[in-house]
């Protein structure tokens, strides 16, 4: 696999899922990673700041998860509206619409899981 095809593997689902919601979820993921890293960096000097970073990570990861499901529901509503206006629809078109609507939920779940793993590791480091 060359660089061009691997680039499209990442960009194409991002654009298919809707740039607005996928960008918001990406921002939540990046914020979560920032808070986790800042929590680890302040672990030895300021344990209270590390605990605050855990709380901020929890909030940003939950926001990413909820935004993913909100994007999915809006995508499903849009897909069903287009199906209703078209009448009989080819099952391939319907399956493609479902796939696109689930991309935001999948990315939201991914960002949530990544943040939760970071939270678990940071909490275990604080308790030591």
N, C-alpha and C positions, 0 to 999 in steps of 0.2 A: 504494500500500500504506500503510495507516494504522499508527499506533503499536501498536495492540492486536494486529493480525495479525503484525507483525514481532516482537513480543514472544513470540508463540506459536511462531514459527519457531525461536527459540532454546531456549525452555523445553521444548517438546514432545519434541524428540529427546533432550534431556538426561534427561527423566523416562523416556522409553521405553527408553533404554539402561541404566537401572537407577541410581537415585540414589546408591547406595553407591559403585560403581566409577567413575561419572562424576564424583562429588565428589572422590574420591581422585586421579583424573587431573587434575582442575581444580586441586587443591592443588599437584600436581607442576608443572603449567604455571606457576602463580603463583610458586612457589618459583624456578623456572628464570628467569623474568623478573626477579624480585628479585635473584638472584645476578648476572645479566647487567648490570643497572642499577648495582648496587653495584660491579661490576668496572670499568665505565666511569667511575664517579665517583672511584674510587681509582686510576685509570690514571696520572695525572700525579704523584700523591703517593707511592703505594706499589705498585710493579709486582708485588711478591711477593703482595700481597693480591689483585690482579687475576688472577694465575695461580691462586690458590687458588679464586677465584670461578668460574673456568672449570672446574676440577675438580668443584666442587659442582654446577655447571650440568649437566655431563655425567652425574653420578650421578642427579640429579633427573629429567632428561629420559629417561634409560634406565628409571628406575622407572616413569614415566608410560607409556612404551611397553609395558613388560612387564605393567603393570596392565591396560592396554587389551586385550592379547591374553588375559590370564587371565580377564577379564570376558567376553570373546567365547567362550572355550572353555566356561566355566561356563554361559553362555547357550545355547550349542549343546547341551550335555548336558541342560539343562533342557527345551529344545524337543524333543529326541529322546525324552526320558522321557515327555513328555506325548503325543507322537505314538504311542509304543508302547502307552500305556495306553488311547488312544482307538481304536486299530485303523486303519481307513481314514480318512484325513484329506483334507480339501479342499486342493488345491494353493495356494489363496489364503492359508489359515491357515499352511501350511508356509512360504510365501514371506514372510509377515509376521514369522514367528518368526526366519527367517534375517536379515531386515533389522534387527530389534531386536538380535540377537546381534552384528551387525557394527558397530553404532554405537559400542560401547566401543573396538573396535580402530581405528576411524576417528578418534575423538577422541584416542586415545593416539598415533596416527601424526601427527596434526596438532600436538599439543603437542611431540612429538619434533622435528618439522621446524622449528617456530618456535624452539625452543631451539638447535638446531644452526645455524640461520642467525645467531642472536645470538653463538654461540660462534665462528663463522668471522669475523664482523666484529670481535669483541673480540680474537681472536688476531692479526688483521691490524693492528689498532691498536697492539697491544703490540710487534710487530716493527718498527714504524716508528721 
